[in-house]
Amino acid sequence: MGGIVKNLLIFIHPNKKFNEETAKLVKIQIDNSLDLGWKAEDILLVTNFDYEYNGIKSIVIDGESIYYPPMPRSTNTLAVPYLIDNGITKEDVLYWVHDFDAYQMNPITKTELELNEVDVGLTTYGWSRKWCLGSFFYRPSAKDIFEWIKNTVHEYSIEDERALVHLTRSNFNNINDRYKILNITYNFGMRKVEHNYTIAEKPIKVVHFHPYYSKFPTLDSFMYGKNALDMPLMNERLIRIFKEHNIK
């Protein structure tokens, strides 16, 4: 991967197993990453239960101190301090953390991210300036930032994205000097795709959508081009992997 990061996927849940959707998506994530050229040792799957697929074994942690029932969608960010404290993520390495429904389409290099002078790379929603933490990059020097987010999530019982807004609006401990805003190409979501497409650097690196979304047909939009752009948003390589897993 040209000196990129480690590819970090996190799933912690009291049930100690994947839910139905994630049980499919984890296989897509692993197959897709290997197809893109990631080395097996650079794909880190962190869970609180044993799991293995296509040569990738999960790194099993306890997770009890991470999972926060009022805000389960904040688990990725809440896990970061634990991973650093327990040596799962190492110094001088860049990590890409992303949801299971954020799929890499094209290679990403460490050089293109230009994160040498900061600790975290973040995206917004593109059409909105709100932070989107479904795909972000960090190095372990950012531990204190994620502790601030965790403390804010717990103090106000809000999700991590709102917690980060709270911190950056007040420039808590000069947090605004510690991150870089990345282009939406690294987290291209399922809302207002026509606007985001105009501002996204091409080729799009990461598409982020639930295949089965109750509010509108996201798979039709991303795979079959049933959107305002009248074009598929997935490339043929990723479409092939989805179809191999019977998502079509």
C-alpha positions in Angstrom: 0.0 0.0 0.0 2.9 2.4 -0.7 3.7 3.1 3.0 0.1 3.7 4.0 -1.3 3.1 7.3 -2.7 0.0 8.9 -6.3 -0.7 7.9 -8.2 -0.8 11.2 -11.7 -2.2 11.6 -13.3 -2.3 15.1 -16.4 -4.1 16.2 -17.2 -4.3 19.9 -20.6 -5.5 21.2 -22.0 -7.1 24.3 -23.5 -9.9 22.2 -19.9 -10.8 21.2 -20.8 -11.5 17.6 -21.5 -9.6 14.4 -25.0 -8.6 13.6 -26.5 -9.9 10.4 -25.4 -7.0 8.2 -21.9 -6.7 9.5 -21.4 -10.5 9.2 -21.6 -9.9 5.5 -19.7 -6.6 5.3 -16.7 -7.8 7.3 -16.1 -10.4 4.5 -16.4 -7.7 1.9 -14.0 -5.5 3.8 -11.4 -8.3 4.0 -11.7 -9.4 0.4 -11.7 -5.9 -0.9 -8.6 -4.9 1.1 -6.7 -8.0 0.0 -7.8 -7.3 -3.6 -6.5 -3.7 -3.3 -3.1 -5.0 -2.3 -3.2 -4.7 1.5 -0.9 -7.1 3.2 -2.7 -9.4 5.7 -0.6 -8.1 8.6 -1.7 -4.6 7.8 -5.4 -5.4 8.1 -6.3 -5.1 11.8 -9.7 -6.5 12.8 -10.4 -5.7 16.5 -13.3 -7.5 18.1 -14.4 -8.8 21.6 -14.8 -12.3 20.2 -12.9 -14.8 18.0 -13.3 -14.4 14.3 -11.3 -15.5 11.2 -11.9 -15.2 7.5 -9.7 -15.5 4.5 -6.5 -15.6 6.6 -7.4 -12.6 8.8 -7.8 -13.3 12.5 -9.4 -10.9 14.8 -7.4 -9.2 17.6 -9.6 -10.1 20.6 -9.9 -7.5 23.4 -12.2 -7.3 26.4 -14.0 -4.2 25.2 -16.2 -3.7 28.3 -14.6 -0.4 29.0 -15.1 0.8 25.4 -18.7 0.0 24.5 -21.0 2.8 25.6 -24.7 1.6 25.4 -26.2 5.1 24.9 -23.9 5.8 21.9 -23.0 2.5 20.3 -22.1 4.2 17.0 -19.2 6.0 18.7 -17.4 2.8 19.4 -14.6 3.4 16.8 -13.4 6.6 18.5 -14.0 5.4 22.0 -11.7 2.4 21.3 -8.7 4.5 20.2 -7.2 5.3 23.6 -7.6 1.6 24.6 -5.8 0.5 21.5 -2.9 2.9 22.1 -2.6 2.1 25.8 -2.5 -1.6 25.1 0.0 -1.4 22.3 -2.4 -2.6 19.6 -1.6 0.6 17.6 2.0 1.6 17.6 3.9 4.8 17.5 5.1 6.3 14.2 2.4 4.4 12.3 -0.7 5.9 10.6 -4.0 4.1 11.1 -7.1 4.3 8.9 -10.2 3.7 11.0 -13.5 3.2 9.1 -17.0 1.8 9.5 -17.8 -1.6 8.0 -19.9 0.2 5.4 -17.1 2.5 4.2 -15.5 0.7 1.3 -12.2 1.6 -0.2 -12.4 1.8 -4.0 -8.9 3.0 -5.0 -5.4 2.9 -3.5 -4.5 5.5 -0.9 -0.9 6.5 -0.2 0.5 8.0 2.9 2.2 10.7 0.8 -1.1 11.9 -0.7 -2.7 12.4 2.7 0.0 14.9 3.8 -0.6 14.3 7.5 3.0 14.5 8.7 2.4 17.8 10.6 -0.8 16.7 12.3 -2.1 13.9 14.5 -5.5 13.3 12.9 -7.0 13.4 9.4 -10.8 14.1 9.3 -13.6 14.6 6.9 -16.8 16.4 7.1 -20.0 15.3 5.4 -19.1 17.4 2.4 -22.5 18.9 2.0 -22.4 19.8 5.7 -19.5 21.1 7.7 -20.3 18.6 10.5 -17.6 16.1 11.3 -18.1 12.6 9.9 -16.2 10.0 11.9 -17.0 7.0 9.7 -13.6 7.2 8.1 -10.6 8.9 9.7 -6.8 8.7 10.1 -4.8 8.9 13.2 -1.4 8.3 14.7 -1.0 7.3 18.4 0.2 10.8 19.2 -3.5 11.7 19.0 -4.4 9.7 22.2 -5.3 12.8 24.1 -7.6 14.0 21.4 -9.6 10.8 21.5 -9.6 10.9 25.3 -11.2 14.4 25.1 -13.8 13.0 22.7 -14.5 10.1 25.0 -14.8 12.3 28.0 -17.2 14.6 26.1 -19.3 11.7 24.9 -19.8 10.4 28.4 -20.2 13.8 30.1 -23.0 15.0 27.7 -24.2 11.6 26.5 -23.8 12.7 22.9 -22.3 10.8 19.9 -18.7 11.2 19.0 -19.3 13.5 16.0 -21.2 16.0 18.1 -18.5 15.7 20.8 -15.9 16.6 18.3 -17.9 19.6 17.2 -18.1 20.8 20.8 -14.3 20.5 21.1 -13.3 22.2 17.9 -15.8 25.0 18.3 -14.2 26.0 21.5 -10.7 25.0 20.3 -10.3 23.0 23.4 -6.5 22.7 24.3 -5.7 24.1 20.8 -7.2 21.0 19.2 -7.6 22.9 15.9 -3.9 22.8 15.4 -3.8 19.1 15.6 -5.9 17.9 12.6 -6.3 18.3 8.9 -9.6 18.4 7.0 -9.4 15.8 4.2 -11.3 15.9 1.0 -14.7 14.1 0.9 -13.1 11.5 -1.5 -12.0 9.6 1.7 -15.5 9.4 3.0 -18.0 9.8 0.2 -21.4 9.3 1.8 -24.9 8.4 0.7 -26.6 11.8 1.1 -26.6 14.6 -1.5 -24.2 12.7 -3.8 -24.5 15.1 -6.7 -23.0 17.9 -4.5 -20.4 15.7 -3.0 -19.4 14.4 -6.4 -18.6 17.9 -7.6 -16.2 18.6 -4.7 -14.6 15.1 -4.4 -11.2 14.5 -5.7 -11.2 11.8 -8.4 -11.0 8.9 -8.5 -13.1 8.6 -5.4 -11.2 6.6 -2.7 -13.9 5.6 -0.2 -17.6 5.2 -0.7 -19.7 5.0 2.5 -23.2 3.6 2.5 -25.4 0.8 3.9 -26.4 -1.6 1.2 -29.8 -2.0 2.7 -31.0 1.4 4.0 -34.6 1.8 5.0 -35.0 5.5 4.0 -33.9 5.3 0.4 -32.3 2.7 -2.0 -28.6 3.3 -1.5 -27.5 0.2 -3.4 -29.5 1.3 -6.4 -27.8 4.7 -6.2 -24.2 3.4 -5.8 -24.2 0.2 -7.8 -26.7 1.0 -10.6 -26.6 4.8 -10.9 -30.1 5.5 -9.9 -29.2 8.9 -8.6 -29.2 12.6 -9.7 -25.9 12.0 -11.5 -27.3 9.1 -13.5 -24.1 7.1 -13.0 -22.8 4.3 -10.7 -20.7 5.6 -7.8 -18.9 2.2 -7.3 -16.2 1.0 -9.7 -16.5 -2.3 -11.4 -13.9 -3.9 -9.1 -15.9 -3.1 -6.0 -19.2 -4.1 -7.7 -17.7 -7.5 -8.5 -16.8 -8.1 -4.9 -20.2 -7.1 -3.7 -21.8 -9.5 -6.2 -19.4 -12.3 -5.1 -21.0 -11.9 -1.7 -24.5 -11.9 -3.1 -25.2 -8.2 -2.5 -26.6 -7.0 -5.8 
